[in-house]
C-alpha cells in the first residue's frame, strides 16, 4: 500500500482499498496458530533468488486482513499470507514501491525478540 488520506483511519482505508481491488471482503477470521496482529517480524530475502524485497527490514503483523492460506502453486504446505506494516517504506525486488504495507508470504517472515503474541 502506498499513501493515504488523513480523514479515514489508516486500517479502515487500507481495508476498503484492498477489498475494492480484490472485489471481495478480506477475511477477519484469524486462523489458529497464526501470528497475531501486533507481532513484530523481520521480512527476509529468499536465499535462492534476488527477492522478493530489495533488503531485509522490520515490520508488524497488521490486522487489515486476517492471515490466509497461501494458494500459490509454489507455496509450502500450510503456508500463510500475512499483512505486514513496514517500519519504513520499502521497494520490492522489481524496484516497485515504496510500499508501507504488503501481504507477505509466511516463509519470508521471522519473529523478532520484542514480538507481541
Backbone bond lengths (Angstrom), bond angles and torsions (degrees), N, CA, C in turn:
res aa  C-N    CA-C-N  psi(-1)  N-CA   C-N-CA  omega(-1)  CA-C   N-CA-C  phi
1 X - - - 1.433 - - 1.536 107.62 -
2 X 1.276 115.98 141.54 1.460 121.66 175.29 1.518 107.84 -117.17
3 X 1.328 121.02 173.88 1.465 129.40 179.36 1.518 117.66 14.46
4 X 1.345 117.56 165.52 1.466 123.18 175.97 1.513 109.62 -162.29
5 X 1.340 117.03 162.30 1.460 121.16 176.77 1.519 108.88 -95.33
6 X 1.322 116.32 162.15 1.464 120.82 -177.54 1.522 112.38 -88.40
7 X 1.347 119.17 -9.18 1.454 121.37 -173.14 1.530 114.18 -80.65
8 X 1.314 118.62 -20.34 1.463 123.40 -178.16 1.520 108.37 -123.73
9 X 1.345 117.81 135.91 1.468 117.92 177.32 1.523 110.83 -52.70
10 X 1.322 115.91 141.64 1.469 121.73 -174.17 1.517 112.45 -55.12
11 X 1.322 118.62 -45.46 1.463 119.88 -177.08 1.522 111.17 -63.34
12 X 1.334 117.63 -43.91 1.470 120.87 179.55 1.526 110.62 -65.29
13 X 1.311 117.35 -41.83 1.462 120.77 178.56 1.521 110.91 -64.94
14 X 1.320 116.77 -43.24 1.459 120.60 178.48 1.524 110.71 -61.86
15 X 1.333 117.01 -44.75 1.465 121.18 -179.95 1.528 109.90 -59.86
16 X 1.333 117.28 -47.23 1.466 121.07 179.90 1.523 111.23 -60.17
17 X 1.321 117.24 -43.29 1.470 121.32 -178.52 1.528 111.02 -64.15
18 X 1.327 116.99 -46.69 1.465 120.29 -178.23 1.525 110.07 -66.87
19 X 1.329 117.23 -43.12 1.466 119.90 179.48 1.530 110.99 -62.55
20 X 1.319 116.82 -36.16 1.465 120.56 177.61 1.534 110.54 -63.82
21 X 1.320 116.78 -46.02 1.463 121.02 -179.89 1.531 110.78 -64.96
22 X 1.335 117.05 -44.22 1.460 121.18 -178.40 1.530 112.94 -73.59
23 X 1.332 116.29 -25.70 1.458 120.20 -176.30 1.510 113.21 75.28
24 X 1.325 116.41 20.89 1.469 121.76 179.37 1.525 108.60 -157.83
25 X 1.334 116.83 158.05 1.467 118.81 177.83 1.526 111.85 -71.85
26 X 1.325 115.53 149.12 1.460 121.23 172.92 1.523 108.65 -76.46
27 X 1.312 116.05 145.84 1.456 120.86 177.51 1.527 109.96 -65.67
28 X 1.324 115.10 141.99 1.463 121.03 174.15 1.527 110.51 -113.59
29 X 1.340 116.11 -2.32 1.466 121.94 -178.83 1.523 109.04 -86.86
30 X 1.319 115.99 106.67 1.462 121.30 -177.07 1.515 109.50 -78.01
31 X 1.351 118.54 125.29 1.468 120.33 -178.15 1.528 112.68 -70.63
32 X 1.316 115.27 147.50 1.468 120.63 176.32 1.523 109.09 -60.73
33 X 1.311 116.08 137.42 1.456 121.55 177.43 1.522 115.10 86.38
34 X 1.333 117.20 -9.49 1.467 120.01 178.99 1.524 110.23 -77.31
35 X 1.339 116.57 152.57 1.461 119.90 174.35 1.520 109.05 -63.48
36 X 1.301 116.62 139.26 1.461 122.60 -176.94 1.528 111.44 -80.01
37 X 1.341 116.61 155.82 1.458 119.22 171.95 1.530 109.16 -55.32
38 X 1.310 115.95 141.70 1.458 121.05 -177.88 1.514 113.44 95.93
39 X 1.339 117.61 -11.93 1.460 120.69 178.18 1.519 109.34 -67.57
40 X 1.328 116.55 128.95 1.463 121.92 178.21 1.520 108.71 -80.83
41 X 1.334 115.49 134.04 1.455 120.90 -178.30 1.524 110.87 -134.56
42 X 1.319 114.80 161.10 1.454 122.90 167.60 1.523 106.18 -110.42
43 X 1.322 116.60 129.53 1.459 121.93 174.62 1.522 105.89 -90.10
44 X 1.328 116.12 122.11 1.468 121.28 -174.56 1.520 111.25 -108.78
45 X 1.317 114.97 161.73 1.462 121.72 176.44 1.527 109.21 -88.25
46 X 1.312 115.91 153.77 1.457 121.46 177.68 1.525 108.75 -76.39
47 X 1.339 118.84 132.23 1.464 120.18 -179.32 1.532 113.72 -70.32
48 X 1.343 116.87 -14.98 1.459 120.22 -174.99 1.530 115.03 -101.36
49 X 1.322 118.19 -6.35 1.463 120.71 177.43 1.520 109.96 -156.12
50 X 1.300 117.54 170.58 1.464 123.25 -174.14 1.524 110.88 -86.92
51 X 1.312 116.61 66.32 1.462 118.29 -178.59 1.509 111.39 179.98
52 X 1.301 118.85 -169.59 1.453 126.19 3.23 1.535 113.36 -84.15
53 X 1.312 117.10 -5.82 1.469 122.31 178.44 1.520 108.81 -119.55
54 X 1.337 117.10 158.69 1.462 120.85 -177.27 1.525 112.70 -71.59
55 X 1.326 116.70 -25.14 1.465 120.51 -176.50 1.521 109.52 -145.73
56 X 1.312 116.29 166.59 1.458 122.54 171.34 1.523 106.87 -85.79
57 X 1.345 117.78 140.05 1.467 120.37 -176.53 1.523 110.93 -156.31
58 X 1.330 116.07 170.73 1.463 122.64 -177.70 1.525 111.17 -101.58
59 X 1.330 113.83 154.41 1.455 120.37 176.89 1.513 110.36 -164.17
60 X 1.338 115.16 -171.18 1.455 122.32 -176.83 1.525 109.03 -136.13
61 X 1.342 116.86 135.14 1.460 120.61 175.17 1.526 107.15 -60.69
62 X 1.327 115.67 129.48 1.458 122.99 -173.54 1.527 110.44 -106.31
63 X 1.320 117.25 149.04 1.463 122.28 -179.39 1.525 112.87 -94.45
64 X 1.329 118.73 13.12 1.474 120.43 179.37 1.528 110.01 -56.72
65 X 1.301 116.43 -33.74 1.457 123.14 175.08 1.512 107.86 -152.85
66 X 1.307 116.51 146.70 1.461 120.39 -179.86 1.525 110.27 -67.26
67 X 1.320 115.85 156.28 1.462 120.51 171.60 1.526 107.33 -60.13
68 X 1.330 115.84 139.77 1.466 120.99 -178.46 1.522 109.39 -132.51
69 X 1.332 117.37 156.27 1.464 119.52 177.12 1.529 111.09 -60.42
70 X 1.324 115.16 139.57 1.462 121.65 176.43 1.526 107.08 -83.93
71 X 1.320 116.98 113.40 1.459 121.45 -175.84 1.530 112.77 -98.99
72 X 1.322 117.45 10.40 1.464 121.03 178.11 1.528 109.07 -66.17
73 X 1.320 116.81 147.44 1.475 121.61 -178.57 1.524 112.83 -58.74
74 X 1.339 118.26 -27.92 1.464 121.29 -179.02 1.534 112.88 -97.35
75 X 1.322 117.27 7.60 1.462 120.42 179.23 1.528 110.29 -69.93
76 X 1.332 115.19 149.07 1.457 120.60 172.81 1.520 108.66 -72.84
77 X 1.311 116.68 153.70 1.458 121.14 175.94 1.529 109.39 -59.12
78 X 1.314 117.14 125.84 1.458 121.71 178.75 1.526 114.95 80.11
79 X 1.336 117.99 2.18 1.473 120.69 -178.53 1.528 110.77 -67.52
80 X 1.321 115.38 139.13 1.457 121.73 178.82 1.521 111.21 -107.38
81 X 1.332 114.95 156.28 1.456 123.02 170.67 1.522 107.07 -105.21
82 X 1.330 116.64 131.58 1.462 122.50 -179.39 1.520 110.12 -119.10
83 X 1.325 116.81 143.51 1.459 121.08 167.64 1.517 106.69 -82.39
84 X 1.322 116.59 129.79 1.464 122.15 -178.21 1.520 108.51 -127.92
85 X 1.335 116.22 128.68 1.463 121.84 171.69 1.517 106.88 -92.39
86 X 1.327 116.27 126.85 1.455 122.09 -176.13 1.522 110.90 -84.97
87 X 1.333 116.92 144.63 1.456 121.27 177.63 1.525 111.40 -64.50
88 X 1.315 116.49 -30.85 1.465 122.84 176.64 1.532 106.93 -143.26
89 X 1.329 118.57 148.80 1.461 120.84 -179.98 1.533 111.66 -55.22
90 X 1.351 115.21 144.90 1.470 121.48 -174.74 1.525 111.12 -131.27
91 X 1.331 115.04 155.79 1.460 123.14 174.67 1.520 109.14 -108.50
92 X 1.343 116.16 140.54 1.455 118.54 176.79 1.525 110.51 -79.58
93 X 1.312 117.00 178.36 1.465 121.07 -174.71 1.527 112.70 -67.13
94 X 1.335 117.70 -18.16 1.463 121.05 176.16 1.525 112.43 -86.21
95 X 1.349 116.82 -4.56 1.459 121.00 -178.33 1.517 113.43 89.91
96 X 1.340 117.26 3.61 1.465 120.26 177.98 1.522 110.26 -77.92
97 X 1.311 115.97 150.50 1.459 122.15 -179.41 1.502 109.64 132.41
98 X 1.299 119.04 -163.57 1.463 124.94 6.27 1.528 111.96 -78.09
99 X 1.313 115.24 146.53 1.453 122.91 177.11 1.515 108.69 -108.64
100 X 1.320 116.08 142.39 1.468 121.14 175.81 1.524 111.71 -102.38
101 X 1.355 115.03 -13.21 1.465 121.22 -177.86 1.517 106.64 -159.33
102 X 1.333 116.22 147.07 1.465 120.08 176.44 1.516 109.98 -159.41
103 X 1.321 114.92 165.03 1.452 120.86 172.38 1.528 106.80 -88.45
104 X 1.335 116.04 124.63 1.461 121.88 -172.53 1.528 109.22 -121.44
105 X 1.332 115.31 135.84 1.460 120.49 175.94 1.526 109.20 -62.82
106 X 1.335 116.29 139.65 1.456 121.38 -178.87 1.516 114.19 -55.81
107 X 1.332 119.16 -31.93 1.470 121.77 -178.50 1.523 112.30 -63.97
108 X 1.334 117.11 -19.10 1.466 120.69 -178.53 1.532 112.30 -99.30
109 X 1.317 117.01 14.54 1.471 121.21 -179.21 1.526 111.18 -119.84
110 X 1.315 115.75 137.83 1.466 122.79 173.41 1.521 107.00 -128.41
111 X 1.319 116.95 136.22 1.461 118.77 177.20 1.520 109.99 -71.10
112 X 1.324 114.66 150.29 1.458 121.48 -179.72 1.528 108.91 -102.30
113 X 1.330 118.03 155.59 1.464 120.50 -178.44 1.531 114.07 -56.05
114 X 1.339 117.73 -31.45 1.460 120.25 -177.56 1.524 111.99 -88.24
115 X 1.353 117.98 18.22 1.474 122.18 -175.95 1.511 111.70 -59.03
116 X 1.334 113.12 147.77 1.460 122.11 172.44 1.513 105.43 -108.58
117 X 1.350 117.65 123.73 1.458 119.72 179.90 1.502 110.91 -129.07
